[in-house]
Amino acid sequence: MTQPPQTDPSPSPVPLRDLWSDNHALVEHRERIALRLSQLAILVSSTMWVYQFVSGRMVLVWLLSAVTIFLGLNIGWLKLWQRPFVPYPVLTVSMAATACFATWYQGYYGVFWAFPILFGAYFLLPRRQATLIGAALTVAMTAIAALKVGWPPALRAFASMGLTLFMIAWALGIIAELQRALREQAITDPLTGAFNRRHLQAELARLSLPTQTAAQTHSLLAIDIDHFKRVNDRYGHAEGDEVLRRLVAAIQARKRASDLLFRTGGEEFMLLLFRTSPVQARVIAEDLRERLESQAWLPNGDSVTISIGVNTWRPGQGVDDWLVGADRALLDAKREGRNRVTMAGEFD
């Protein structure tokens, strides 16, 4: 994994390919959104049921009755089992078909029912499904309106529905982009761009899941800058911050794409090496130490050195013990004179 991008409060342009992906900004809340939309739809359909009944349009009365019943069942299923009675794609297609029939039966005014269906589809379905159903509904409504009232009004309806379809998809893409930016801010150290301790805990918890096999070994490098306080005292905190950023950049350039770097304290870091044996981890750690020692980062031309503690984890070992073992190995490296790599248990 490359260095995490710096967060920006303004969202970047939404790639067109994102318009076809599932909207991760809403997917975790889909059942709750579906419950609220179903409750609102029941209120609206009940009102229309009364209007159509008074108007004597019994066919529409029966259709609205069926829609209301299914919506009510969905509300009950969502509250009891957190899943819909009617799958969301089936429900959305049924609502779209009802709107098409209403347009054919009632005339041009039925076109207006397409807009809440377009809106609801994007909150209930993955974006690809919502886009396909919305496009099909737009074409169907346009064709029915053309047969009923002619092409000029039908083309106006097509343009309006098409614009609505595009604006909803684009707005949800922006929401997803903002959510990604917020997530990056929550897991990223703002000074260096490395991940923070919160994300380290999440990764360690993920590694403790039963899906890990006995053949998988992972190594953890606890890294500390030697005599970092002297850097701040002699050159100032601005220079100290620059040293931290250069350190992270150097580690990011050396590590593999799958490895993760975390800032866990002022000048303390953890490098998580996936599927790495103790021998491989030591080679990587030594290479990092030598690379940094050869860099003249300080204003007087001196280099900055680091101490590294290495601990390898295997399934069955507690992640807390793994983390503590890496910290102890780091303390051993500092007690032995700093600017060195020490393996966990080496001095036991």
N, C-alpha and C positions, 0 to 999 in steps of 0.2 A: 504494500500500500504506500503510495506516495504521500508527501506531506499534506495534511489537511488544508484545504483552501482557507484563506482568511475570510472571516465573516464580513458581510456587508449588509447594512440595514435596508438597502434598497434592493428589491428582487431583480435578478437578471432576466433578460427576455426568455420567455418560455419556449423551448424547442418544440417544433411541430410534432416530433415523434411522441412527446409527452401527452399530446392530445389523445393518443390511442392507448395509453397505459392506464392502469387502475389508479384512481385518485386516492393516494395514501393519506391525504389530509382528512379524508372522511371515512375511510374504510373501517377504522377502529370504532367509529361511532354509528355505523350503518343501522344497527337494530334500533338505537335510540331515535335516530332521524326517521326511520320507517314508522315507528310508533307515533311520533308527532304528526307526520304527514298523513298517516291513516286516520288519526283523530280529526284532523282538519278536513280531509276528504269526506269523511262521514257527515260532518256538519254541512259541507257544501252540497253533497249529493242528496241529503235529506231535504234541504231547502229547495233544490231543483225538483225533487220528487213531488213536493206539494204543488209547485208551479205547473209541472207537466200534468199532474192529476187534475187540477182545476181547468187546465186547457184542453183536457180530453185526449191527450196523446198517450194512450194506454201502452203502446209498444215501448215508448221511452220510459214509462212508469215501471214496466217489468224489468227493463234493462237496469234502471237505477236501483231497483229493489235488489237485483242480483249483486250489483256492485257494492251496495251498502252491506249486504250480508257477508260477502267475502272480506270486506274491509273490517267488519266487526270480528270475524273469526281470526283475522290476522292480528288484531289488537290483543285478543285473548291468548293466542299462541305466543306472541312476542313477550307478553307479561309473564306467562307461565314457564315457557321453555326457551326464550330468547331466540326463537326462530319463527319464520312466517308460516302460516297455514298454507298459503299459496306461494310458491317460489316467486321471487321478485321479477325474473324475466317473464314468467307466465302472466303475472298480474299486470305488468306494464304493457305487454302485447294485448292483453284483454281490454285494458283501458283505452289503448290506441284504437283497437277495432271498434269499440263502443263509440268513440268520438267520430270515427269515419262513418259509421252507420247513422249517427245523429245528424251529421252534415248531409248525408244523402236523404234522410227522412225529413229533416227540419229546414234544410237550406243553408245558405251562406253563414248564418249565425253559429252554426255548429263548429265552424273553423276555429272559433275562439277557444274551444276546449282543448285544442292541441297545445296551447302554450303552457298551461299547468302540467300537462303530461310530459312535455319536453323538459320542464324544470325538474319534476319529480324523478324522471328516469336517471338523471345524472347523480342524484343523491341515493338512489337505490341500487344501481347497477355499476359494474366496472365500466370505465369510460368507453372502451371499444364497443361493448354491447349497447350502451346508451346512445352512442353516436350512430350506430347502424340502425337502431330502432327509430331514433329521431329523424334520420334521413329518409327512412321508408315512410314514416308518418307524414313528413313534409311532402313527399312526392304523391302519396295517396290522397292527402287532403287537397292538393293543388288540382289533381285530375278530377276529383269529385266536384270541387268548386267550379271548375271549367265546364263540366257537364250541366251544372245547375244554373250558373249565373253568367257564364261566358269567360273568355280568357283574360280580359283586362283585370277584373277583380281577382281572378285566380292567381295571376302573376304577382299582384300586389301581396296576396297572402303568402305566396311562395317566397318572395323576397323578405317579408317580415319574419316568417318562421325560420328561414335559413340564417338570417342575421341573429335571431335569438339563439339558435342552435350553436352558432359560432361563439357568441359572446359568453354563453354559459360555460362552454368547454374552455375558453380562454381564461375566464375568471377562476375556474377551479384549478387550472394549471398554475396561476399565480398564487393561489392559496397553498398548493402543494410546494411551490418553490419557497414561500415564506416559512412553511413548516420545516423544510429541510434546513433553512438558514437558522431557525430557532434551535433545531436539534444540534447543529454544529456548534452554536454558541454554548449550549448546555454541556457539551462533552469536550470542548476544546479550550486549551489554555490561551487566553488572548494575547499574551506577550510573545510566546514562542511558536504557536501553531501546533504544538504537540497535543495529544489527548490529555485529559485531566484525570485525577484520581477517581472521580465518579465513573468514568468510562472503563478504567482499569478494573474496578470492582465488578462492573457488568460483564466484562470479558472473562474474568476469573470465574464468575458464577456460571457463565455459559460453558466453560470448560469442565465444570464439575457435573454436567448432565450425563445421564446414562448412555447417551449416544457415543461417547468417547470409547474407543476400543483399546485393548491392551497393547496393540502395536503402535499406538500414538504416544510419542513423548514430546514434551514441550519444555523449553528452557526460559528462564527469566534472568535478565541482567539488571542488577541494581547498580546504578551509576551515580557517582558523586564527584563534583568538581573539587579538586584539592585546593585548600586555602582560599576559598572564594571570598571570604570576608576581607582578606587582604586586598583583593582586586577592588572591591567597593570602597574600602578605606583609602586606598592610594589614588585611584583614578576616578572615583565617583560612581554613583548608582547607574548613571546613563551608560557608562562604559561596561559596568557589570551586566546590564540588560543586553547590551550588544554581544557580550561573550555568551550569554545564554542562547541568544538567537543563532549565533554562529555554531554553537555546539549542536543544537537541534538540526540545523541545516547539514552539518557534517555527518551526523548519524543517519539522517534521512537519505543522504546520498549513498551511504555505505550499506544500509540494511536492505534486505530483500523486500519485494513488493508485498508479501504476505505478513511481514512483521509489523508490530505496532509499538509506537513510542509514546510514553506517558510522562508528564511532569507531575511528580508526586510531592514536591516541596520546593523550597527556594532554589537550591542548586542540585536537587535530587531528581533522578529520572529512573524509569523502568522501561526496559526494552523486552517485549514479549516475542520470543522466537518460536514459531509454530513448527512442530515436527522436527525438532532439532535435538540431537544427542548431546551428552556432556562434552564429548571431544569437539564436535562441530561448534558448540556454543563457546568453548574456550578459544578456538581459533578466531571466531568473529570478535570476541571481546578483546583479544590481544591486538587484532588488526585495528580496531577502533582506538585503543589506547595509543598505539604507535602513530596512527594518523594524526591524532590530536596533539601529541607531543611534538610533532614536526611542524606544527602551524605556529607562526609568530603573530599572535592575535593582539597582544598588548601593545600600548603605545611605545614602550621602551624596547620592543622587539622580542620580549620573552614569550614563551609558549604557556599554554594552560594545560595542566595534566589532570587526569581523572583516575579514580579508583573504581574497580568493578567487582561486584560479588555475583557469582554464577550459581544458580540452583536449577536442577532439572526435575520436572514433575512427571509422574506417571499416573494413570487411572488408579483410583483407590486411595491416593494420598489426599489429605485435606488441602484445599487451596490456601487456607490461612497458614498452615504449616509451611507450605511452599513459599509463600510470600515472606514469612518470618525467616526461613532458611536463607533466602537471598539477602535479606537485610543483615543477618549475622555474618554472612560471607563478606559483605561489604565492610562491616566493622573490622573483620579480620584483616582485610586489605589495607585499611587505614592504620590499624595498629602495627602492621608490619612495615610501615614506612611510606604508604601511599604510592600512587603512580604504578599500580600493579593490579593483576587479576587474581582473584582467589576463588576456588571452588568451595561450595558448601561442604562442611565436614573435613576440610583439608587440615585444620589445626585442632580437631577434636582429640 
